[in-house]
Amino acid sequence: MKKLFVVVLVLILALSMSGLAWANTAEVTQEGNDNVVELTQAGSNFVEIGQDGDDNKATVVQDGVNELNIVQTGDNNGAEVSQSQENVAGVFQVGDENTADITQDASVAQTGDNNSAIVLQQALAALGEGYDVTSGNKAVVNQDGSGNVAHLIQLGDNTSYITQSGNDNNARVFQNN
């Protein structure tokens, strides 16, 4: 498991390198026990979070030009991401009670156990019940194994891919062009 964690973390870091000079950079690696990361950034932001084992949780709020990569392996995984303006987010979760809540343009991959992914994309104008009208959205959710659930709400110019295999799959997509 640790070998997979390191390989995925290195791979995501290598793939995320772009020519953009980040004003704010945060790189966090946590192994074992009661892992928690809570981070708020504004401006030009890059975050790389790796959590391996035990009670993982990562909460990230970014405003500006944002890039985020979270890798969580084992135990009680959770990731809550809220980004505004220009965003790229990747969440990779392996094992146990996975959950990812992402508000913006997103990609989620989960393998094993109690998987759940909720993606809300927003940008332009409010449309009741906390859901916003969006433009140019894209969301990709991949889940493999156990209690998979994916909710996806997009309003505007949308694209979404959901792939779930194994066990209790459930996917709901609402799009309105």
VOBA-1610 file (N, C-alpha, C; in pm, whole numbers, padded with zeros to 5 digits, always signed):
BEGIN
Met+00082-00119+00000Met+00000+00000+00000Met+00086+00126+00000Lys+00192+00128+00081Lys+00279+00245+00087Lys+00351+00266-00046Lys+00386+00156-00114Lys+00453+00166-00243Lys+00360+00231-00345Leu+00233+00188-00347Leu+00134+00246-00436Leu+00114+00394-00404Phe+00107+00428-00276Phe+00090+00566-00232Phe+00201+00654-00286Val+00325+00612-00270Val+00441+00690-00315Val+00442+00702-00467Val+00412+00593-00538Val+00411+00595-00684Val+00305+00691-00735Val+00183+00684-00679Val+00075+00772-00722Val+00107+00918-00690Leu+00162+00944-00572Leu+00197+01080-00533Leu+00303+01139-00627Val+00404+01062-00659Val+00509+01108-00751Val+00452+01129-00890Leu+00366+01038-00935Leu+00306+01050-01066Leu+00220+01175-01078Ile+00137+01200-00978Ile+00051+01320-00980Ile+00135+01446-00975Leu+00239+01447-00893Leu+00326+01563-00885Leu+00393+01590-01019Ala+00440+01486-01085Ala+00506+01501-01215Ala+00409+01551-01321Leu+00287+01498-01321Leu+00188+01538-01419Leu+00135+01679-01395Ser+00141+01725-01272Ser+00084+01856-01240Ser+00179+01972-01262Met+00304+01942-01291Met+00400+02050-01313Met+00362+02127-01439Ser+00338+02255-01423Ser+00309+02340-01537Ser+00400+02461-01532Gly+00396+02542-01637Gly+00484+02657-01645Gly+00441+02773-01558Leu+00330+02761-01488Leu+00278+02868-01406Leu+00361+02886-01279Ala+00394+03009-01248Ala+00464+03039-01123Ala+00360+03060-01014Trp+00358+02974-00916Trp+00259+02977-00810Trp+00300+03077-00702Ala+00207+03165-00662Ala+00232+03258-00552Ala+00227+03184-00419Asn+00134+03088-00408Asn+00118+03010-00285Asn+00134+02862-00316Thr+00224+02796-00245Thr+00247+02653-00264Thr+00244+02585-00128Ala+00170+02473-00122Ala+00169+02393+00000Ala+00182+02246-00038Glu+00280+02180+00023Glu+00299+02037+00002Glu+00301+01970+00138Val+00206+01878+00159Val+00191+01812+00288Val+00191+01661+00266Thr+00274+01589+00344Thr+00274+01444+00344Thr+00254+01396+00487Gln+00153+01312+00507Gln+00124+01260+00639Gln+00114+01108+00633Glu+00176+01040+00728Glu+00169+00895+00734Glu+00119+00851+00870Gly+00007+00781+00870Gly-00043+00716+00990Gly-00118+00803+01088Asn-00198+00739+01172Asn-00273+00795+01283Asn-00379+00898+01242Asp-00397+01005+01316Asp-00511+01096+01301Asp-00485+01209+01202Asn-00461+01178+01077Asn-00426+01278+00975Asn-00535+01381+00952Val-00498+01509+00949Val-00591+01618+00917Val-00513+01728+00849Val-00565+01783+00740Val-00508+01902+00676Val-00623+01997+00647Glu-00615+02121+00691Glu-00712+02224+00658Glu-00635+02342+00604Leu-00670+02387+00483Leu-00590+02486+00413Leu-00679+02585+00340Thr-00647+02714+00352Thr-00717+02819+00279Thr-00615+02905+00208Gln-00635+02927+00077Gln-00542+03006-00003Gln-00618+03102-00094Ala-00555+03217-00123Ala-00608+03312-00220Ala-00495+03356-00312Gly-00527+03375-00439Gly-00425+03416-00537Gly-00397+03304-00634Ser-00270+03282-00661Ser-00224+03176-00750Ser-00175+03059-00663Asn-00252+02948-00662Asn-00234+02845-00560Asn-00202+02707-00616Phe-00110+02637-00550Phe-00082+02497-00578Phe-00076+02420-00447Val-00148+02307-00441Val-00147+02224-00321Val-00125+02078-00361Glu-00034+02013-00291Glu-00009+01870-00305Glu-00022+01808-00167Ile-00122+01720-00149Ile-00145+01657-00019Ile-00139+01505-00035Gly-00059+01441+00049Gly-00053+01296+00053Gly-00078+01247+00193Gln-00176+01160+00208Gln-00209+01104+00338Gln-00215+00952+00326Asp-00140+00883+00412Asp-00132+00738+00407Asp-00172+00678+00541Gly-00288+00616+00546Gly-00329+00541+00664Gly-00406+00620+00769Asp-00487+00549+00846Asp-00564+00596+00960Asp-00673+00698+00925Asp-00698+00797+01009Asp-00817+00883+00998Asp-00798+01003+00906Asn-00769+00981+00781Asn-00739+01087+00684Asn-00852+01186+00665Lys-00819+01314+00653Lys-00914+01419+00619Lys-00835+01534+00558Ala-00882+01590+00449Ala-00819+01708+00390Ala-00929+01805+00349Thr-00925+01926+00394Thr-01020+02030+00358Thr-00942+02146+00299Val-00971+02180+00174Val-00897+02286+00104Val-00995+02386+00044Val-00971+02515+00071Val-01048+02623+00011Val-00950+02713-00063Gln-00973+02731-00192Gln-00883+02813-00275Gln-00964+02913-00355Asp-00910+03035-00368Asp-00971+03138-00449Asp-00865+03197-00540Gly-00888+03191-00672Gly-00792+03242-00769Gly-00763+03138-00875Val-00638+03130-00918Val-00594+03028-01014Val-00540+02912-00931Asn-00608+02798-00937Asn-00582+02690-00842Asn-00549+02558-00909Glu-00454+02486-00848Glu-00428+02347-00884Glu-00411+02268-00755Leu-00480+02155-00748Leu-00483+02075-00626Leu-00473+01928-00659Asn-00388+01855-00585Asn-00379+01710-00596Asn-00381+01651-00457Ile-00474+01558-00435Ile-00484+01489-00306Ile-00477+01339-00331Val-00387+01272-00259Val-00377+01126-00264Val-00399+01075-00122Gln-00501+00990-00105Gln-00530+00933+00026Gln-00539+00781+00013Thr-00463+00710+00096Thr-00468+00564+00094Thr-00498+00512+00233Gly-00593+00422+00242Gly-00624+00353+00366Gly-00711+00427+00464Asp-00790+00353+00540Asp-00871+00397+00652Asp-00981+00497+00618Asn-01008+00596+00703Asn-01128+00680+00693Asn-01111+00802+00605Asn-01073+00784+00481Asn-01044+00892+00387Asn-01158+00992+00373Gly-01126+01116+00351Gly-01223+01219+00322Gly-01152+01337+00259Ala-01213+01403+00162Ala-01155+01523+00102Ala-01267+01619+00067Glu-01260+01740+00113Glu-01355+01844+00078Glu-01278+01955+00009Val-01314+01986-00115Val-01243+02084-00194Val-01341+02190-00242Ser-01308+02315-00219Ser-01387+02427-00271Ser-01292+02524-00340Gln-01311+02540-00471Gln-01224+02628-00549Gln-01310+02725-00629Ser-01261+02848-00645Ser-01331+02945-00728Ser-01236+03003-00831Gln-01290+03046-00943Gln-01222+03102-01059Gln-01162+02991-01146Glu-01032+02990-01177Glu-00971+02892-01266Glu-00913+02776-01186Asn-00967+02653-01206Asn-00937+02543-01117Asn-00901+02413-01187Val-00812+02339-01123Val-00785+02201-01156Val-00773+02125-01025Ala-00848+02017-01010Ala-00841+01937-00887Ala-00839+01790-00921Gly-00753+01718-00852Gly-00747+01574-00865Gly-00746+01510-00728Val-00838+01416-00706Val-00844+01344-00580Val-00836+01195-00611Phe-00738+01127-00553Phe-00720+00984-00571Phe-00726+00917-00436Gln-00825+00830-00418Gln-00846+00765-00289Gln-00846+00614-00306Val-00769+00544-00222Val-00761+00398-00228Val-00792+00341-00091Gly-00893+00256-00083Gly-00921+00181+00039Gly-01009+00249+00141Asp-01087+00169+00212Asp-01170+00205+00325Asp-01282+00303+00293Glu-01316+00397+00381Glu-01439+00476+00372Glu-01419+00606+00293Asn-01393+00594+00164Asn-01361+00708+00077Asn-01478+00802+00058Thr-01448+00931+00056Thr-01546+01034+00025Thr-01474+01154-00036Ala-01532+01214-00138Ala-01474+01334-00197Ala-01586+01431-00233Asp-01585+01549-00177Asp-01679+01655-00211Asp-01601+01767-00278Ile-01630+01792-00405Ile-01556+01892-00481Ile-01653+01991-00542Thr-01626+02119-00518Thr-01706+02225-00579Thr-01620+02298-00680Gln-01634+02266-00807Gln-01566+02326-00922Gln-01545+02225-01033Asp-01445+02242-01119Asp-01410+02147-01225Asp-01326+02038-01162Ala-01364+01912-01177Ala-01303+01810-01093Ala-01280+01677-01162Ser-01190+01600-01101Ser-01167+01461-01138Ser-01148+01380-01011Val-01222+01271-00997Val-01214+01188-00877Val-01194+01043-00918Ala-01099+00976-00857Ala-01079+00832-00877Ala-01075+00764-00741Gln-01157+00662-00722Gln-01164+00593-00594Gln-01160+00443-00617Thr-01088+00372-00531Thr-01082+00227-00539Thr-01104+00167-00402Gly-01202+00080-00388Gly-01221+00004-00266Gly-01313+00065-00162Asp-01389-00020-00094Asp-01472+00009+00022Asp-01584+00109-00002Asn-01617+00195+00095Asn-01739+00276+00094Asn-01726+00404+00014Asn-01708+00396-00116Asn-01683+00510-00203Asn-01803+00602-00219Ser-01775+00732-00227Ser-01877+00831-00255Ser-01813+00953-00316Ala-01871+01008-00422Ala-01819+01129-00484Ala-01934+01223-00516Ile-01923+01346-00471Ile-02024+01448-00500Ile-01952+01566-00565Val-01994+01602-00686Val-01930+01712-00757Val-02036+01817-00790Leu-02011+01939-00747Leu-02097+02053-00780Leu-02010+02155-00850Gln-02049+02192-00970Gln-01969+02289-01046Gln-02044+02420-01055Gln-01972+02530-01033Gln-02038+02659-01025Gln-01953+02770-01085Ala-02019+02877-01127Ala-01945+02993-01175Ala-02030+03117-01188Leu-02134+03118-01270Leu-02196+03243-01312Leu-02303+03300-01219Ala-02423+03248-01221Ala-02533+03308-01145Ala-02601+03207-01055Ala-02648+03251-00942Ala-02711+03161-00846Ala-02845+03110-00898Leu-02877+02986-00864Leu-03003+02925-00906Leu-03058+02842-00791Gly-03102+02902-00684Gly-03168+02836-00573Gly-03099+02711-00518Glu-03132+02674-00398Glu-03083+02555-00330Glu-02931+02541-00333Gly-02857+02648-00345Gly-02712+02643-00340Gly-02645+02597-00468Tyr-02721+02567-00571Tyr-02661+02525-00697Tyr-02648+02644-00790Asp-02535+02659-00852Asp-02509+02773-00938Asp-02505+02733-01085Val-02536+02828-01171Val-02527+02808-01315Val-02380+02810-01355Thr-02341+02722-01445Thr-02201+02709-01480Thr-02179+02718-01630Ser-02054+02732-01668Ser-02017+02737-01808Ser-01887+02662-01829Gly-01882+02578-01931Gly-01760+02507-01967Gly-01715+02403-01866Asn-01806+02334-01801Asn-01772+02238-01697Asn-01730+02104-01752Lys-01650+02033-01674Lys-01616+01895-01703Lys-01591+01825-01572Ala-01646+01706-01554Ala-01624+01628-01433Ala-01600+01482-01470Val-01503+01420-01408Val-01473+01280-01432Val-01470+01209-01297Val-01549+01104-01281Val-01551+01026-01157Val-01529+00879-01192Asn-01426+00817-01136Asn-01399+00675-01154Asn-01401+00607-01020Gln-01482+00505-01003Gln-01488+00433-00876Gln-01482+00284-00903Asp-01408+00211-00820Asp-01393+00068-00837Asp-01411-00003-00705Gly-01518-00078-00687Gly-01535-00162-00570Gly-01620-00104-00458Ser-01689-00190-00386Ser-01769-00165-00266Ser-01889-00074-00287Gly-01925+00012-00190Gly-02050+00089-00189Gly-02046+00218-00267Asn-02021+00212-00396Asn-02001+00330-00481Asn-02127+00416-00494Val-02112+00547-00481Val-02218+00644-00504Val-02156+00768-00567Ala-02218+00824-00670Ala-02168+00948-00731Ala-02286+01040-00763His-02286+01160-00712His-02386+01263-00745His-02314+01371-00823Leu-02376+01420-00929Leu-02313+01520-01013Leu-02418+01618-01061Ile-02400+01746-01037Ile-02495+01849-01080Ile-02420+01951-01164Gln-02465+01970-01288Gln-02403+02067-01377Gln-02512+02146-01447Leu-02496+02276-01454Leu-02589+02362-01527Leu-02508+02450-01621Gly-02537+02446-01750Gly-02462+02526-01846Gly-02400+02438-01954Asp-02277+02464-01992Asp-02204+02389-02095Asp-02128+02275-02027Asn-02180+02153-02030Asn-02133+02046-01943Asn-02081+01923-02015Thr-01989+01854-01949Thr-01944+01721-01987Thr-01920+01644-01859Ser-01965+01521-01851Ser-01936+01440-01733Ser-01916+01295-01772Tyr-01821+01229-01707Tyr-01796+01086-01725Tyr-01803+01021-01588Ile-01882+00919-01573Ile-01885+00843-01449Ile-01867+00697-01484Thr-01765+00634-01427Thr-01741+00491-01446Thr-01739+00425-01309Gln-01827+00332-01286Gln-01830+00259-01160Gln-01836+00109-01191Ser-01752+00031-01125Ser-01759-00114-01142Ser-01752-00183-01008Gly-01833-00284-00988Gly-01832-00361-00865Gly-01927-00308-00760Asn-01997-00400-00694Asn-02078-00378-00574Asn-02196-00283-00591Asp-02220-00191-00497Asp-02345-00116-00486Asp-02346+00015-00564Asn-02322+00012-00691Asn-02311+00133-00774Asn-02441+00213-00778Asn-02429+00345-00774Asn-02539+00436-00786Asn-02485+00567-00839Ala-02536+00616-00951Ala-02489+00742-01007Ala-02607+00828-01050Arg-02606+00955-01013Arg-02709+01049-01054Arg-02642+01170-01118Val-02682+01204-01237Val-02628+01321-01306Val-02743+01410-01348Phe-02735+01537-01312Phe-02832+01636-01359Phe-02758+01740-01440Gln-02795+01755-01567Gln-02733+01856-01653Gln-02843+01939-01717Asn-02820+02067-01734Asn-02917+02156-01795Asn-02844+02254-01885Asn-02855+02236-02015Asn-02790+02328-02111Asn-02883+02434-02155
//
